[in-house]
Amino acid sequence: MAIGASVGKGGINELADVLVVQHLLNGWLTATGQELVPTTGICGPLTIDAIKAFQSRVLGAASPDGRIDPGGRTWQALTTRGTAPAPQPGGTPAPLSGAVWWQANQARFPNSASVSALAPPFREKVAAFIDALGDAGATVRVTATLRNATRAHLMHYCWRIAHGSVAPKDVPAVAGCAIQWDHGDLARSKKGAQEMVDLFGIAFQPSLTSLHIEGRAIDMTIGWTGTIKVRDKSGSPRTVSTPRSGNTNKDLHAIGKTYGVIKLASDPPHWSDNGH
């Protein structure tokens, strides 16, 4: 387990790196009875304050800088002290990964299909675009907006364990999610992970850096009949005809772009704030 760049105050703060640090910090915060930081992948004031608290209390820093550098002193201390999962009641081990775990726990980490769950200002841009589509007579079906960061973590690592790209013992713990990936035998560990891959319905390795986790992407299916006129952000009506699908109609993509809702052509229902 490692980070590729600095995290914290003045850091590069890549989403995947911030998620790793937040998970490690939450291991330490849980063990010391402190309030956890949100595992969003966004390095905000709560995460920076937690880094400073760790530097002050664990490293004895008089003037903590709130930054973690790859291989640095704070990183070394955090990876040796902050990785342990939260203790279970009565000292019992966390339940093993697999179909039974999935059935009992996955509903605790739901994704959202609500536009209101998106992050501003993307939320307002999407709402305006959808209103324009509705006024023009198009139908819009939203299937995904904000992706739960813990659910993304579970999906990412069950895939990687099942496919042998990470050892079960090396999966970072997530505060509030008690799961034991290591069954004590690699074959059984991979079997448990594969059961979760199948139940999640995963076809490709899930990302830990999806814009859905940040609330900056939406999956929606758009359709219409005949020829419609959709107003762009400036209010000018634009003609939209065939193909009658939001997945492939480039005229509609151009209208969405005026609102700041940009189509990713390689992913049929996916729109985001930057086209990725």
C-alpha positions as a LaTeX table, in Angstrom:
\begin{tabular}{lrrr}
\hline
Residue & $x$ (\AA) & $y$ (\AA) & $z$ (\AA) \\
\hline
Met1 & 0.00 & 0.00 & 0.00 \\
Ala2 & 1.35 & 3.40 & $-0.97$ \\
Ile3 & 0.41 & 6.87 & $-2.13$ \\
Gly4 & 1.78 & 8.33 & $-5.32$ \\
Ala5 & 1.86 & 11.97 & $-4.29$ \\
Ser6 & 1.47 & 14.27 & $-1.31$ \\
Val7 & $-1.81$ & 14.54 & 0.59 \\
Gly8 & $-2.94$ & 17.35 & 2.87 \\
Lys9 & $-2.31$ & 21.06 & 3.13 \\
Gly10 & $-0.55$ & 22.22 & $-0.05$ \\
Gly11 & $-0.43$ & 18.63 & $-1.39$ \\
Ile12 & $-1.24$ & 17.23 & $-4.82$ \\
Asn13 & $-4.29$ & 15.49 & $-3.32$ \\
Glu14 & $-5.08$ & 12.92 & $-5.98$ \\
Leu15 & $-8.42$ & 11.28 & $-5.25$ \\
Ala16 & $-7.04$ & 7.72 & $-4.84$ \\
Asp17 & $-4.24$ & 8.94 & $-2.53$ \\
Val18 & $-6.64$ & 10.97 & $-0.38$ \\
Leu19 & $-8.94$ & 7.95 & $-0.02$ \\
Val20 & $-6.05$ & 5.82 & 1.22 \\
Val21 & $-5.01$ & 8.46 & 3.74 \\
Gln22 & $-8.58$ & 8.98 & 4.94 \\
His23 & $-9.03$ & 5.25 & 5.50 \\
Leu24 & $-5.75$ & 5.06 & 7.43 \\
Leu25 & $-6.60$ & 8.13 & 9.49 \\
Asn26 & $-9.98$ & 6.64 & 10.35 \\
Gly27 & $-8.26$ & 3.52 & 11.63 \\
Trp28 & $-6.28$ & 5.68 & 14.06 \\
Leu29 & $-9.27$ & 7.91 & 14.89 \\
Thr30 & $-11.43$ & 4.87 & 15.65 \\
Ala31 & $-8.77$ & 3.31 & 17.86 \\
Thr32 & $-8.44$ & 6.55 & 19.83 \\
Gly33 & $-12.18$ & 7.26 & 20.11 \\
Gln34 & $-12.20$ & 10.36 & 17.91 \\
Glu35 & $-14.65$ & 11.56 & 15.27 \\
Leu36 & $-13.99$ & 10.06 & 11.85 \\
Val37 & $-13.31$ & 11.99 & 8.65 \\
Pro38 & $-15.59$ & 11.46 & 5.63 \\
Thr39 & $-14.05$ & 9.03 & 3.12 \\
Thr40 & $-14.85$ & 11.16 & 0.06 \\
Gly41 & $-11.44$ & 11.34 & $-1.58$ \\
Ile42 & $-11.58$ & 15.13 & $-1.20$ \\
Cys43 & $-8.96$ & 16.64 & 1.09 \\
Gly44 & $-10.90$ & 19.26 & 3.02 \\
Pro45 & $-10.42$ & 20.94 & 6.41 \\
Leu46 & $-11.51$ & 17.85 & 8.39 \\
Thr47 & $-8.88$ & 15.66 & 6.74 \\
Ile48 & $-6.15$ & 18.28 & 7.16 \\
Asp49 & $-7.09$ & 18.76 & 10.83 \\
Ala50 & $-6.93$ & 14.99 & 11.35 \\
Ile51 & $-3.46$ & 14.87 & 9.77 \\
Lys52 & $-2.32$ & 17.67 & 12.07 \\
Ala53 & $-3.79$ & 15.90 & 15.11 \\
Phe54 & $-1.97$ & 12.70 & 14.14 \\
Gln55 & 1.30 & 14.57 & 13.68 \\
Ser56 & 0.89 & 16.32 & 17.01 \\
Arg57 & $-0.21$ & 13.35 & 19.12 \\
Val58 & 1.72 & 10.51 & 17.50 \\
Leu59 & 4.84 & 12.26 & 16.21 \\
Gly60 & 4.97 & 14.95 & 18.88 \\
Ala61 & 5.18 & 17.71 & 16.26 \\
Ala62 & 5.02 & 21.16 & 17.84 \\
Ser63 & 3.97 & 22.78 & 14.57 \\
Pro64 & 2.25 & 20.08 & 12.45 \\
Asp65 & 2.10 & 20.99 & 8.76 \\
Gly66 & $-0.98$ & 18.91 & 7.88 \\
Arg67 & 0.73 & 17.21 & 4.95 \\
Ile68 & 1.71 & 13.60 & 4.23 \\
Asp69 & 4.44 & 12.89 & 1.69 \\
Pro70 & 5.11 & 9.45 & 0.14 \\
Gly71 & 7.69 & 7.69 & 2.30 \\
Gly72 & 7.84 & 10.60 & 4.75 \\
Arg73 & 7.82 & 10.42 & 8.52 \\
Thr74 & 4.06 & 10.95 & 8.84 \\
Trp75 & 3.34 & 8.32 & 6.18 \\
Gln76 & 5.61 & 5.79 & 7.87 \\
Ala77 & 3.93 & 6.36 & 11.23 \\
Leu78 & 0.43 & 6.27 & 9.78 \\
Thr79 & 0.95 & 3.02 & 7.91 \\
Thr80 & 2.23 & 1.29 & 11.02 \\
Arg81 & $-0.33$ & 2.72 & 13.45 \\
Gly82 & $-3.41$ & 3.52 & 11.40 \\
Thr83 & $-4.12$ & 0.37 & 9.43 \\
Ala84 & $-5.76$ & $-1.82$ & 12.04 \\
Pro85 & $-9.52$ & $-2.21$ & 11.63 \\
Ala86 & $-11.81$ & $-1.13$ & 14.40 \\
Pro87 & $-12.11$ & $-3.74$ & 17.14 \\
Gln88 & $-15.28$ & $-5.80$ & 17.08 \\
Pro89 & $-17.60$ & $-6.11$ & 20.08 \\
Gly90 & $-16.33$ & $-8.76$ & 22.48 \\
Gly91 & $-13.07$ & $-9.05$ & 20.58 \\
Thr92 & $-14.67$ & $-11.20$ & 17.86 \\
Pro93 & $-13.06$ & $-11.05$ & 14.40 \\
Ala94 & $-14.68$ & $-9.21$ & 11.51 \\
Pro95 & $-16.96$ & $-11.40$ & 9.38 \\
Leu96 & $-15.41$ & $-13.06$ & 6.34 \\
Ser97 & $-15.98$ & $-11.70$ & 2.86 \\
Gly98 & $-18.29$ & $-13.56$ & 0.51 \\
Ala99 & $-21.94$ & $-14.01$ & $-0.41$ \\
Val100 & $-23.11$ & $-14.14$ & 3.22 \\
Trp101 & $-21.30$ & $-10.87$ & 4.03 \\
Trp102 & $-22.73$ & $-9.23$ & 0.90 \\
Gln103 & $-26.30$ & $-10.23$ & 1.68 \\
Ala104 & $-26.02$ & $-8.99$ & 5.26 \\
Asn105 & $-24.10$ & $-5.74$ & 4.74 \\
Gln106 & $-24.02$ & $-4.28$ & 1.23 \\
Ala107 & $-27.31$ & $-2.40$ & 1.67 \\
Arg108 & $-25.61$ & $-0.27$ & 4.34 \\
Phe109 & $-23.54$ & 1.40 & 1.62 \\
Pro110 & $-26.04$ & 2.44 & $-1.08$ \\
Asn111 & $-25.37$ & 4.50 & $-4.16$ \\
Ser112 & $-27.74$ & 7.31 & $-5.12$ \\
Ala113 & $-29.73$ & 8.04 & $-8.27$ \\
Ser114 & $-30.90$ & 11.44 & $-7.04$ \\
Val115 & $-29.76$ & 14.62 & $-8.77$ \\
Ser116 & $-29.90$ & 16.35 & $-5.38$ \\
Ala117 & $-27.05$ & 14.10 & $-4.20$ \\
Leu118 & $-24.64$ & 15.59 & $-6.75$ \\
Ala119 & $-22.01$ & 18.10 & $-5.68$ \\
Pro120 & $-22.52$ & 21.79 & $-6.47$ \\
Pro121 & $-22.18$ & 23.43 & $-8.91$ \\
Phe122 & $-22.57$ & 20.30 & $-11.07$ \\
Arg123 & $-25.91$ & 19.57 & $-9.36$ \\
Glu124 & $-27.40$ & 22.87 & $-10.54$ \\
Lys125 & $-25.99$ & 22.43 & $-14.06$ \\
Val126 & $-27.52$ & 18.95 & $-14.38$ \\
Ala127 & $-30.88$ & 20.15 & $-13.03$ \\
Ala128 & $-30.99$ & 22.97 & $-15.59$ \\
Phe129 & $-30.07$ & 20.61 & $-18.45$ \\
Ile130 & $-32.70$ & 18.07 & $-17.42$ \\
Asp131 & $-35.31$ & 20.84 & $-17.16$ \\
Ala132 & $-34.47$ & 21.92 & $-20.71$ \\
Leu133 & $-34.80$ & 18.35 & $-21.93$ \\
Gly134 & $-38.16$ & 17.96 & $-20.21$ \\
Asp135 & $-39.44$ & 21.25 & $-21.63$ \\
Ala136 & $-38.51$ & 19.96 & $-25.11$ \\
Gly137 & $-40.45$ & 16.72 & $-24.62$ \\
Ala138 & $-37.52$ & 14.38 & $-24.05$ \\
Thr139 & $-37.61$ & 11.63 & $-21.43$ \\
Val140 & $-34.78$ & 11.33 & $-18.93$ \\
Arg141 & $-34.12$ & 8.29 & $-16.72$ \\
Val142 & $-31.35$ & 8.78 & $-14.13$ \\
Thr143 & $-29.72$ & 5.52 & $-13.01$ \\
Ala144 & $-26.73$ & 6.71 & $-10.96$ \\
Thr145 & $-25.36$ & 9.90 & $-9.41$ \\
Leu146 & $-23.35$ & 9.83 & $-6.17$ \\
Arg147 & $-21.42$ & 6.60 & $-5.59$ \\
Asn148 & $-20.86$ & 5.56 & $-1.97$ \\
Ala149 & $-17.09$ & 5.64 & $-1.33$ \\
Thr150 & $-17.20$ & 2.53 & 0.86 \\
Arg151 & $-19.18$ & 0.63 & $-1.76$ \\
Ala152 & $-16.62$ & 1.68 & $-4.38$ \\
His153 & $-13.86$ & 0.43 & $-2.07$ \\
Leu154 & $-15.59$ & $-2.94$ & $-1.62$ \\
Met155 & $-16.17$ & $-3.35$ & $-5.35$ \\
His156 & $-12.62$ & $-2.34$ & $-6.25$ \\
Tyr157 & $-10.92$ & $-4.71$ & $-3.83$ \\
Cys158 & $-13.18$ & $-7.74$ & $-4.23$ \\
Trp159 & $-12.38$ & $-7.56$ & $-7.96$ \\
Arg160 & $-8.65$ & $-7.22$ & $-7.35$ \\
Ile161 & $-8.52$ & $-10.07$ & $-4.83$ \\
Ala162 & $-10.55$ & $-12.33$ & $-7.11$ \\
His163 & $-8.20$ & $-11.56$ & $-10.00$ \\
Gly164 & $-5.02$ & $-11.88$ & $-7.96$ \\
Ser165 & $-3.75$ & $-8.30$ & $-8.28$ \\
Val166 & $-3.71$ & $-7.64$ & $-4.51$ \\
Ala167 & $-3.14$ & $-9.91$ & $-1.52$ \\
Pro168 & $-6.16$ & $-10.10$ & 0.83 \\
Lys169 & $-3.99$ & $-9.06$ & 3.80 \\
Asp170 & $-2.95$ & $-5.86$ & 2.02 \\
Val171 & $-6.44$ & $-4.42$ & 1.54 \\
Pro172 & $-6.74$ & $-1.22$ & 3.63 \\
Ala173 & $-9.40$ & $-1.20$ & 6.33 \\
Val174 & $-12.35$ & 1.19 & 6.13 \\
Ala175 & $-13.78$ & 2.56 & 9.34 \\
Gly176 & $-17.39$ & 1.53 & 9.79 \\
Cys177 & $-17.08$ & $-1.45$ & 7.45 \\
Ala178 & $-16.08$ & $-4.64$ & 9.25 \\
Ile179 & $-14.97$ & $-7.24$ & 6.73 \\
Gln180 & $-12.16$ & $-9.80$ & 6.74 \\
Trp181 & $-10.80$ & $-10.42$ & 3.24 \\
Asp182 & $-8.14$ & $-12.92$ & 4.32 \\
His183 & $-9.73$ & $-16.34$ & 4.95 \\
Gly184 & $-6.40$ & $-17.84$ & 5.93 \\
Asp185 & $-6.13$ & $-19.56$ & 2.58 \\
Leu186 & $-5.67$ & $-17.78$ & $-0.75$ \\
Ala187 & $-8.10$ & $-20.01$ & $-2.66$ \\
Arg188 & $-10.86$ & $-19.45$ & $-0.10$ \\
Ser189 & $-10.11$ & $-15.72$ & 0.00 \\
Lys190 & $-10.39$ & $-15.47$ & $-3.79$ \\
Lys191 & $-13.61$ & $-17.51$ & $-3.75$ \\
Gly192 & $-15.18$ & $-15.15$ & $-1.20$ \\
Ala193 & $-14.12$ & $-12.14$ & $-3.23$ \\
Gln194 & $-15.47$ & $-13.67$ & $-6.45$ \\
Glu195 & $-18.85$ & $-14.27$ & $-4.81$ \\
Met196 & $-19.01$ & $-10.54$ & $-4.09$ \\
Val197 & $-17.90$ & $-9.68$ & $-7.63$ \\
Asp198 & $-20.79$ & $-11.77$ & $-8.95$ \\
Leu199 & $-23.35$ & $-10.28$ & $-6.58$ \\
Phe200 & $-22.23$ & $-6.73$ & $-7.33$ \\
Gly201 & $-22.54$ & $-7.59$ & $-11.04$ \\
Ile202 & $-19.06$ & $-6.28$ & $-11.85$ \\
Ala203 & $-17.80$ & $-6.73$ & $-15.43$ \\
Phe204 & $-14.67$ & $-4.54$ & $-15.30$ \\
Gln205 & $-12.33$ & $-3.47$ & $-12.49$ \\
Pro206 & $-14.14$ & $-0.70$ & $-10.56$ \\
Ser207 & $-12.26$ & 2.54 & $-10.08$ \\
Leu208 & $-11.42$ & 4.24 & $-6.80$ \\
Thr209 & $-11.16$ & 7.54 & $-8.66$ \\
Ser210 & $-14.57$ & 7.70 & $-10.38$ \\
Leu211 & $-16.13$ & 11.14 & $-10.58$ \\
His212 & $-19.31$ & 9.48 & $-9.27$ \\
Ile213 & $-17.59$ & 9.22 & $-5.87$ \\
Glu214 & $-17.15$ & 13.01 & $-5.86$ \\
Gly215 & $-20.71$ & 13.68 & $-7.05$ \\
Arg216 & $-19.41$ & 15.05 & $-10.36$ \\
Ala217 & $-20.93$ & 12.49 & $-12.74$ \\
Ile218 & $-24.36$ & 11.18 & $-13.68$ \\
Asp219 & $-25.59$ & 8.17 & $-15.64$ \\
Met220 & $-28.80$ & 8.92 & $-17.50$ \\
Thr221 & $-30.71$ & 7.57 & $-20.48$ \\
Ile222 & $-32.30$ & 10.23 & $-22.69$ \\
Gly223 & $-34.83$ & 9.58 & $-25.47$ \\
Trp224 & $-37.41$ & 11.41 & $-27.59$ \\
Thr225 & $-39.67$ & 10.99 & $-30.61$ \\
Gly226 & $-39.59$ & 12.99 & $-33.82$ \\
Thr227 & $-37.59$ & 16.21 & $-33.87$ \\
Ile228 & $-37.37$ & 18.37 & $-30.76$ \\
Lys229 & $-35.95$ & 21.78 & $-29.92$ \\
Val230 & $-33.82$ & 21.94 & $-26.78$ \\
Arg231 & $-32.75$ & 25.28 & $-25.35$ \\
Asp232 & $-29.05$ & 25.64 & $-24.63$ \\
Lys233 & $-27.66$ & 27.46 & $-21.59$ \\
Ser234 & $-28.12$ & 30.84 & $-23.28$ \\
Gly235 & $-31.80$ & 30.06 & $-23.98$ \\
Ser236 & $-31.39$ & 29.56 & $-27.73$ \\
Pro237 & $-33.44$ & 26.64 & $-29.13$ \\
Arg238 & $-31.43$ & 24.00 & $-30.99$ \\
Thr239 & $-32.87$ & 21.29 & $-33.22$ \\
Val240 & $-32.25$ & 17.71 & $-32.19$ \\
Ser241 & $-33.35$ & 14.82 & $-34.39$ \\
Thr242 & $-31.71$ & 11.46 & $-35.09$ \\
Pro243 & $-30.22$ & 9.36 & $-33.63$ \\
Arg244 & $-32.87$ & 9.62 & $-30.92$ \\
Ser245 & $-30.63$ & 8.65 & $-28.05$ \\
Gly246 & $-28.68$ & 10.76 & $-25.60$ \\
Asn247 & $-25.92$ & 8.17 & $-25.80$ \\
Thr248 & $-25.00$ & 8.90 & $-29.40$ \\
Asn249 & $-26.61$ & 12.17 & $-30.55$ \\
Lys250 & $-23.77$ & 14.67 & $-30.96$ \\
Asp251 & $-26.16$ & 17.62 & $-31.30$ \\
Leu252 & $-27.50$ & 16.85 & $-27.84$ \\
His253 & $-23.97$ & 16.41 & $-26.51$ \\
Ala254 & $-23.14$ & 19.91 & $-27.72$ \\
Ile255 & $-26.18$ & 21.33 & $-25.91$ \\
Gly256 & $-25.25$ & 19.53 & $-22.70$ \\
Lys257 & $-21.77$ & 21.02 & $-22.92$ \\
Thr258 & $-23.20$ & 24.55 & $-22.81$ \\
Tyr259 & $-24.62$ & 23.67 & $-19.38$ \\
Gly260 & $-21.35$ & 22.15 & $-18.20$ \\
Val261 & $-22.74$ & 18.60 & $-18.50$ \\
Ile262 & $-20.31$ & 16.82 & $-20.78$ \\
Lys263 & $-20.78$ & 13.43 & $-22.46$ \\
Leu264 & $-18.22$ & 10.64 & $-22.22$ \\
Ala265 & $-18.70$ & 8.97 & $-25.61$ \\
Ser266 & $-17.10$ & 5.67 & $-24.58$ \\
Asp267 & $-19.58$ & 5.12 & $-21.72$ \\
Pro268 & $-23.15$ & 5.20 & $-23.09$ \\
Pro269 & $-25.09$ & 6.72 & $-20.15$ \\
His270 & $-22.23$ & 8.69 & $-18.53$ \\
Trp271 & $-22.07$ & 12.50 & $-18.34$ \\
Ser272 & $-19.81$ & 14.54 & $-16.06$ \\
Asp273 & $-18.42$ & 17.99 & $-15.37$ \\
Asn274 & $-15.26$ & 17.36 & $-17.43$ \\
Gly275 & $-16.13$ & 14.57 & $-19.87$ \\
His276 & $-14.32$ & 11.81 & $-17.95$ \\
\hline
\end{tabular}
